[in-house]
Amino acid sequence: MSIFCSCIQPCKFLVDAVFAKGMTVRQSKEELLPQLRDQCKLDLCIDRFRLRKKTWKNPGTVFLDYHVYEEDINISSNWEVFLEILDEPEKMKSMSQLAVLTRRWSPAQMKLEPFQEVVLESSSVDELKEKLSDKSGIPLENLEFAKGRGTFPCDISVLEIHQDLDWNPKVSTLNVWPLYICDDGAVVFYRDKTEELMELSDEERNELMKKESSRLLKTGHRVNYSPRKEKALKIYLDGAPNKDSGQD
């Protein structure tokens, strides 16, 4: 089994390890500690890192300490997982919880804040918005959110995010269309709807476009920015939404 670090972009290979059938996740973490210290120079506390499902570049299901390999988690010889270093003790205690990765978009500053994880007790949109409001100080009635597109970290140009994402979807739960947030690791952007977009001169816009193009190309994301301000028209076939539209 190969282990990658999910806190480094792009993700970095750490070690190969062997996990036995019937072993708990916590037991596997205990066995990893000396290996990580000796091979990776990572001196970690067992309660300050987690293992989670790796689906290509996307961090998925958080494996809980009491999960048992081959009972709760299927493994194979070429299996890969993410190791995520935590800044605080693990908040995920139950499979009924949902860990969402959130970023605040500040249109007045044309700036995306760093990722912050929000752990939900349900798939309720109201709970997500309440926790984001508490975390950010944005009044609940002014908070809007949108699901990120493409693969983690769902990078998008600051010149596109304000118009191009589907802000404030009219749903009450996260696990339905158009969100389909059913597993840990989904990326959610949020904003204060009363905050006005920074006005840029043509020169400032062109300079920012160059910087954003350079940044996104380095991360392997395509740059589709158009200087037009109108929101892009979405075209669907036979009334069915194309869920891959706009994804990398």
Secondary structure as the mmCIF struct_conf table of DSSP 4:
data_model
#
loop_
_struct_conf.conf_type_id
_struct_conf.id
_struct_conf.beg_label_comp_id
_struct_conf.beg_label_asym_id
_struct_conf.beg_label_seq_id
_struct_conf.end_label_comp_id
_struct_conf.end_label_asym_id
_struct_conf.end_label_seq_id
STRN STRN1 SER A 2 CYS A 5
TURN_TY1_P TURN_TY1_P1 SER A 6 CYS A 7
BEND BEND1 ILE A 8 PRO A 10
STRN STRN2 LYS A 12 ASP A 16
TURN_TY1_P TURN_TY1_P2 LYS A 21 GLY A 22
STRN STRN3 THR A 24 THR A 24
HELX_RH_AL_P HELX_RH_AL_P1 VAL A 25 CYS A 40
HELX_RH_3T_P HELX_RH_3T_P1 ILE A 46 ARG A 48
STRN STRN4 PHE A 49 THR A 55
TURN_TY1_P TURN_TY1_P3 TRP A 56 LYS A 57
STRN STRN5 ASN A 58 PHE A 63
HELX_LH_PP_P HELX_LH_PP_P1 LEU A 64 LEU A 64
TURN_TY1_P TURN_TY1_P4 ASP A 65 TYR A 66
STRN STRN6 VAL A 68 TYR A 69
TURN_TY1_P TURN_TY1_P5 GLU A 70 ASP A 72
STRN STRN7 ILE A 73 ILE A 73
TURN_TY1_P TURN_TY1_P6 SER A 77 ASN A 78
STRN STRN8 GLU A 80 ILE A 85
BEND BEND2 ASP A 87 PRO A 89
TURN_TY1_P TURN_TY1_P7 MET A 95 SER A 96
STRN STRN9 LEU A 98 SER A 106
TURN_TY1_P TURN_TY1_P8 PRO A 107 MET A 110
STRN STRN10 LYS A 111 LEU A 112
HELX_LH_PP_P HELX_LH_PP_P2 GLU A 113 PHE A 115
STRN STRN11 GLN A 116 LEU A 120
BEND BEND3 GLU A 121 SER A 123
STRN STRN12 SER A 124 SER A 124
HELX_RH_AL_P HELX_RH_AL_P2 VAL A 125 SER A 136
HELX_RH_3T_P HELX_RH_3T_P2 LEU A 140 ASN A 142
STRN STRN13 LEU A 143 LYS A 147
BEND BEND4 GLY A 150 THR A 151
TURN_TY1_P TURN_TY1_P9 PHE A 152 PRO A 153
TURN_TY1_P TURN_TY1_P10 VAL A 158 GLU A 160
HELX_RH_AL_P HELX_RH_AL_P3 ILE A 161 ASP A 164
BEND BEND5 LEU A 165 LEU A 165
BEND BEND6 ASN A 168 ASN A 168
BEND BEND7 LYS A 170 LYS A 170
BEND BEND8 SER A 172 SER A 172
STRN STRN14 THR A 173 THR A 173
TURN_TY1_P TURN_TY1_P11 LEU A 174 ASN A 175
BEND BEND9 VAL A 176 VAL A 176
TURN_TY1_P TURN_TY1_P12 TRP A 177 LEU A 179
BEND BEND10 ASP A 183 ASP A 183
TURN_TY1_P TURN_TY1_P13 ASP A 184 GLY A 185
STRN STRN15 VAL A 187 ASP A 192
TURN_TY1_P TURN_TY1_P14 LYS A 193 THR A 194
BEND BEND11 GLU A 195 GLU A 195
HELX_LH_PP_P HELX_LH_PP_P3 GLU A 196 GLU A 199
HELX_RH_AL_P HELX_RH_AL_P4 ASP A 202 LYS A 218
TURN_TY1_P TURN_TY1_P15 THR A 219 GLY A 220
BEND BEND12 PRO A 227 PRO A 227
BEND BEND13 GLU A 230 GLU A 230
HELX_LH_PP_P HELX_LH_PP_P4 LYS A 231 LYS A 234
STRN STRN16 LEU A 237 LEU A 237
TURN_TY1_P TURN_TY1_P16 ASP A 238 GLY A 239
STRN STRN17 ALA A 240 ALA A 240
TURN_TY1_P TURN_TY1_P17 LYS A 243 GLY A 246
#
